[in-house]
Structures are given as structure tokens and as C-alpha cells.
């Protein structure tokens, strides 16, 4: 019976070692599975973050493009409106010649342009204003030559010292000065 006891003991020992090996294998397998799950989660997280970053970048580009398009459209509308206003103002000023206030306005422009003029000058005006310009020069006691220029719609250009000093006080030059300031003001209002 001793041999049977030895076999039984060996068999029990073998069973015990098999259980221990299987338990160790189960533990190791569970650990490998857990590591694989954790690694899969890390990979998934990295992929999600990459996709989210790509989506954020794309969304940012779309928003920036839309903002740029809106600014362009606003600038175009602003420019059209400013052009309409100044075209209307230029038309009103051009039609002012038939108004009784035109001579007073012309005198005011001439007074500014001729202020401090010493010596002879050349005054360039619209053809319809030649007689008025001669009268105003005489009234101010300024000696000078009057020339006509079809490009001038109202006001005058005074050349002094052989053309080295030129003072523009025309409707167009006044509108241009006002336009620069008005465009800046309109832009500020529209970008608020």
C-alpha cells in the first residue's frame, strides 16, 4: 500500500502543482487582459483627442473664414453707403451754383485760399465761376489771373509764387477731407 500512497501523494502533489500553475496562469492572463484593456483605452483616448483637436481646428477655421467674409461684406456695404452719401453731396454742391448762397460760399472758400497771399496769383475756377472769381479778387484787393478748368465743379485753386504754393479749396478737395474723417467714423460705428 505504500506504493499506492506514494502514487496518491504524487498525484495530489501533481494536482496541487497543476492548480497552482493554472491559478498563476489565470492571474497572469487577467493581468495581461487588464493591461491590454488599459492600453486600448489609452490608444482610444489619444485617437479621440486627435480627432477632437482636428475638429476644433476645422471649426476654428470655419468660424474665422465666416468672420472674415462678414468683415468683407460689411466693408463693401460701408464703402457703397459712403460712396452714395458723397456722390449725393457732390451732386448737391454741383447744383449749388444756381442757388443764391453759392456766391457767399465761393467768397468764403476764396477768403480761406487767399489768406496771406502776397503778390500776384493764378486762380483756377470752373468756367461758370470766372466772372465771380474776378469780382471776388477785386473785392479782396488781390491781383491775379483767373483761369477756367472744366474739372473744377465749385470753389477754386490758388497758385502762388510761380506755382510753388498751391492752395486747393474746391468742393472736391473739401469733400475728400471730410470723406477721410467720415470713413473712419463710419468704420468705428459699424465695428462696435
PAKEMAR-110165 format. One record per residue (C-alpha): residue number from 1; x, y, z; residue in three letters. Coordinates in nm, 4 decimals, decimal comma. Example, Ala and Ser with C-alpha at 12.3 -4.5 7.8 and 13.67 -1.06 7.14 Angstrom:
<1 <1,2300 -0,4500 0,7800> Ala> <2 <1,3670 -0,1060 0,7140> Ser> 
# end
This chain:
<1 <0,0000 0,0000 0,0000> Unk> <2 <0,2905 0,2192 0,0316> Unk> <3 <0,3281 0,2462 -0,3392> Unk> <4 <-0,0366 0,3404 -0,3694> Unk> <5 <0,0185 0,6037 -0,1031> Unk> <6 <0,3213 0,7314 -0,2880> Unk> <7 <0,1249 0,7447 -0,6147> Unk> <8 <-0,1660 0,9146 -0,4447> Unk> <9 <0,0721 1,1622 -0,2809> Unk> <10 <0,2431 1,2221 -0,6146> Unk> <11 <-0,0944 1,2594 -0,7826> Unk> <12 <-0,2120 1,5042 -0,5156> Unk> <13 <0,1144 1,6914 -0,5425> Unk> <14 <0,0783 1,6979 -0,9252> Unk> <15 <-0,2842 1,8149 -0,8919> Unk> <16 <-0,1741 2,0831 -0,6470> Unk> <17 <0,1055 2,1973 -0,8759> Unk> <18 <-0,1340 2,1987 -1,1748> Unk> <19 <-0,3836 2,4098 -0,9747> Unk> <20 <-0,1030 2,6446 -0,8729> Unk> <21 <0,0168 2,6694 -1,2350> Unk> <22 <-0,3420 2,7231 -1,3573> Unk> <23 <-0,4054 2,9852 -1,0846> Unk> <24 <-0,0805 3,1604 -1,1761> Unk> <25 <-0,1756 3,1400 -1,5446> Unk> <26 <-0,5260 3,2782 -1,4676> Unk> <27 <-0,3718 3,5649 -1,2678> Unk> <28 <-0,1187 3,6348 -1,5394> Unk> <29 <-0,3882 3,6123 -1,8098> Unk> <30 <-0,6127 3,8523 -1,6113> Unk> <31 <-0,3186 4,0907 -1,5742> Unk> <32 <-0,2444 4,0734 -1,9491> Unk> <33 <-0,6119 4,1293 -2,0311> Unk> <34 <-0,6226 4,4285 -1,7904> Unk> <35 <-0,3053 4,5744 -1,9419> Unk> <36 <-0,4493 4,5220 -2,2914> Unk> <37 <-0,7741 4,6968 -2,1898> Unk> <38 <-0,5799 4,9849 -2,0349> Unk> <39 <-0,3595 5,0159 -2,3448> Unk> <40 <-0,6681 5,0018 -2,5700> Unk> <41 <-0,8279 5,2769 -2,3570> Unk> <42 <-0,5117 5,4904 -2,3842> Unk> <43 <-0,4999 5,4409 -2,7625> Unk> <44 <-0,8706 5,5204 -2,7897> Unk> <45 <-0,8238 5,8324 -2,5757> Unk> <46 <-0,5292 5,9506 -2,7869> Unk> <47 <-0,7302 5,8937 -3,1058> Unk> <48 <-1,0293 6,0804 -2,9608> Unk> <49 <-0,8089 6,3689 -2,8552> Unk> <50 <-0,6532 6,3828 -3,2022> Unk> <51 <-0,9968 6,3810 -3,3652> Unk> <52 <-1,1247 6,6463 -3,1222> Unk> <53 <-0,8206 6,8642 -3,1926> Unk> <54 <-0,8718 6,8261 -3,5664> Unk> <55 <-1,2400 6,9146 -3,5268> Unk> <56 <-1,1553 7,2173 -3,3112> Unk> <57 <-0,9042 7,3363 -3,5697> Unk> <58 <-1,1531 7,2873 -3,8526> Unk> <59 <-1,4315 7,4601 -3,6596> Unk> <60 <-1,1956 7,7480 -3,5787> Unk> <61 <-1,1056 7,7839 -3,9444> Unk> <62 <-1,4721 7,7822 -4,0450> Unk> <63 <-1,5533 8,0474 -3,7832> Unk> <64 <-1,2550 8,2618 -3,8849> Unk> <65 <-1,3484 8,2326 -4,2529> Unk> <66 <-1,7063 8,3326 -4,1702> Unk> <67 <-1,5848 8,6314 -3,9673> Unk> <68 <-1,3557 8,7384 -4,2499> Unk> <69 <-1,6389 8,7064 -4,5023> Unk> <70 <-1,8658 8,9110 -4,2762> Unk> <71 <-1,5998 9,1803 -4,2393> Unk> <72 <-1,5507 9,1916 -4,6161> Unk> <73 <-1,9247 9,2192 -4,6734> Unk> <74 <-1,9511 9,4911 -4,4099> Unk> <75 <-1,6609 9,6824 -4,5641> Unk> <76 <-1,8227 9,6571 -4,9062> Unk> <77 <-2,1578 9,7813 -4,7753> Unk> <78 <-1,9846 10,0583 -4,5818> Unk> <79 <-1,7962 10,1659 -4,8940> Unk> <80 <-2,1158 10,1632 -5,1028> Unk> <81 <-2,3002 10,3714 -4,8436> Unk> <82 <-2,0170 10,6220 -4,8094> Unk> <83 <-1,9945 10,6467 -5,1900> Unk> <84 <-2,3685 10,7096 -5,2139> Unk> <85 <-2,3565 10,9798 -4,9477> Unk> <86 <-2,0588 11,1576 -5,1011> Unk> <87 <-2,1932 11,1238 -5,4560> Unk> <88 <-2,5160 11,2852 -5,3353> Unk> <89 <-2,3189 11,5578 -5,1567> Unk> <90 <-2,1092 11,6235 -5,4697> Unk> <91 <-2,4251 11,6427 -5,6809> Unk> <92 <-2,5830 11,8843 -5,4312> Unk> <93 <-2,2707 12,1010 -5,4274> Unk> <94 <-2,2506 12,0987 -5,8087> Unk> <95 <-2,6131 12,2121 -5,8306> Unk> <96 <-2,5493 12,4839 -5,5733> Unk> <97 <-2,4270 12,7275 -5,8397> Unk> <98 <-2,7881 12,8196 -5,9197> Unk> <99 <-2,8562 12,8884 -5,5512> Unk> <100 <-2,8290 13,2370 -5,4029> Unk> <101 <-2,5962 13,1061 -5,1315> Unk> <102 <-2,3311 12,9991 -5,3852> Unk> <103 <-2,1655 13,3434 -5,4073> Unk> <104 <-2,1359 13,3563 -5,0263> Unk> <105 <-1,9869 13,0038 -5,0184> Unk> <106 <-1,7467 13,0897 -5,3021> Unk> <107 <-1,6367 13,4064 -5,1199> Unk> <108 <-1,5707 13,2037 -4,8029> Unk> <109 <-1,3621 12,9492 -4,9937> Unk> <110 <-1,1728 13,2281 -5,1726> Unk> <111 <-1,1055 13,4120 -4,8461> Unk> <112 <-0,9505 13,0967 -4,6940> Unk> <113 <-0,7439 13,0179 -5,0052> Unk> <114 <-0,6208 13,3756 -5,0486> Unk> <115 <-0,5416 13,4395 -4,6799> Unk> <116 <-0,1917 13,5820 -4,6529> Unk> <117 <-0,1421 13,5854 -5,0295> Unk> <118 <0,1253 13,8318 -5,1259> Unk> <119 <0,1985 13,9207 -5,4832> Unk> <120 <0,0224 13,8043 -5,7910> Unk> <121 <-0,1536 13,4711 -5,8081> Unk> <122 <-0,3311 13,2450 -6,0536> Unk> <123 <-0,6826 13,1446 -5,9579> Unk> <124 <-0,8341 12,8437 -6,1342> Unk> <125 <-1,2124 12,8002 -6,1215> Unk> <126 <-1,4990 12,6311 -6,3039> Unk> <127 <-1,5800 12,8064 -6,6337> Unk> <128 <-1,9107 12,9309 -6,4892> Unk> <129 <-1,7238 13,0983 -6,1999> Unk> <130 <-1,4725 13,3091 -6,3978> Unk> <131 <-1,6668 13,6350 -6,3639> Unk> <132 <-1,7411 13,5687 -5,9957> Unk> <133 <-1,3745 13,4941 -5,9272> Unk> <134 <-1,2635 13,8228 -6,0933> Unk> <135 <-1,5194 14,0130 -5,8848> Unk> <136 <-1,4075 13,8435 -5,5591> Unk> <137 <-1,0373 13,9104 -5,6355> Unk> <138 <-1,1182 14,2758 -5,6971> Unk> <139 <-1,3261 14,2946 -5,3753> Unk> <140 <-1,0357 14,1449 -5,1758> Unk> <141 <-0,7825 14,3708 -5,3479> Unk> <142 <-0,5781 14,0774 -5,4752> Unk> <143 <-0,4085 14,0955 -5,8124> Unk> <144 <-0,4168 13,7815 -6,0136> Unk> <145 <-0,5101 13,5965 -6,3236> Unk> <146 <-0,8270 13,3855 -6,3450> Unk> <147 <-0,8264 13,0626 -6,5474> Unk> <148 <-1,1086 12,8206 -6,6231> Unk> <149 <-1,0873 12,4431 -6,5705> Unk> <150 <-1,3761 12,2066 -6,6506> Unk> <151 <-1,2537 11,9615 -6,3843> Unk> <152 <-1,3494 12,2028 -6,1045> Unk> <153 <-1,7153 12,1800 -6,0006> Unk> <154 <-1,7006 12,4617 -5,7480> Unk> <155 <-1,4551 12,6540 -5,5380> Unk> <156 <-1,1074 12,7499 -5,6522> Unk> <157 <-0,7396 12,6594 -5,6712> Unk> <158 <-0,4925 12,9368 -5,5929> Unk> <159 <-0,1321 12,9171 -5,7190> Unk> <160 <0,1172 13,1482 -5,5556> Unk> <161 <0,4871 13,2202 -5,6074> Unk> <162 <0,5011 13,0864 -5,9611> Unk> <163 <0,3152 12,7658 -5,8702> Unk> <164 <0,5403 12,6690 -5,5791> Unk> <165 <0,2483 12,7115 -5,3363> Unk> <166 <-0,0887 12,5701 -5,4365> Unk> <167 <-0,3966 12,6005 -5,2187> Unk> <168 <-0,6911 12,3853 -5,3189> Unk> <169 <-1,0237 12,4966 -5,1793> Unk> <170 <-1,2621 12,3236 -5,4167> Unk> <171 <-1,5752 12,1283 -5,3445> Unk> <172 <-1,3909 11,8094 -5,4375> Unk> <173 <-1,0928 11,8811 -5,2080> Unk> <174 <-1,3267 11,9681 -4,9201> Unk> <175 <-1,5326 11,6537 -4,9754> Unk> <176 <-1,2162 11,4429 -4,9832> Unk> <177 <-1,1028 11,5820 -4,6460> Unk> <178 <-1,4440 11,5185 -4,4929> Unk> <179 <-1,4655 11,1772 -4,6564> Unk> <180 <-1,1461 11,0535 -4,4900> Unk> <181 <-1,2746 11,1504 -4,1459> Unk> <182 <-1,6251 11,0198 -4,2196> Unk> <183 <-1,4997 10,6815 -4,3404> Unk> <184 <-1,3054 10,6364 -4,0179> Unk> <185 <-1,6087 10,7342 -3,8089> Unk> <186 <-1,8426 10,5041 -4,0053> Unk> <187 <-1,5940 10,2162 -3,9715> Unk> <188 <-1,5753 10,2691 -3,5966> Unk> <189 <-1,9534 10,2751 -3,5600> Unk> <190 <-2,0024 9,9634 -3,7715> Unk> <191 <-1,7371 9,7601 -3,5904> Unk> <192 <-1,8821 9,8105 -3,2449> Unk> 
# end
